[in-house]
Amino acid sequence: MIAFRHFIVVAFILFQGVWGYCIYNRLTSGTFSVSQEVFSLNIPARKTFKKVLEKGTSECCHYTNRDCSFHGGNDDKAVFYFSFDWPAYESKLFLIVCTTGGGLTVLGSEEDHHAFCKDATGSVSEVGIVHIDKKF
């Protein structure tokens, strides 16, 4: 599993283009629904980006699209809400926080899944997948 994680991180760095971010589903099974909230200091957050990603797929949104980056830049805070649809059941709601300048990869299995964010500088780090009590 560690070698697979390293492969994903390297591939993540190499194939990230000039998008505000890309979201990659690299789970071994299952799909997930994702929505994003875009933040600004003086304006309430709004959900804008909503997608369902099947296993092995990705979705990208350009940094100039205000549905993905409030200021049209590559360093806005992005809050992603996830609901996993595993083969046996649908999960509760989860939260992952990144910035809009890179991307997000979710990988693993139903029992052991992880998320990695890449920022505008190319730095990749594992981030928490936080369970929340909120509806999608």
Salt bridges, closest charged atoms under 4 A:
GLU37 OE2 - LYS134 NZ 3.87
ASP76 OD1 - HIS71 ND1 2.93
ASP112 OD1 - HIS114 NE2 2.85
GLU126 OE1 - ARG5 NH1 3.96
GLU126 OE2 - HIS114 ND1 2.73
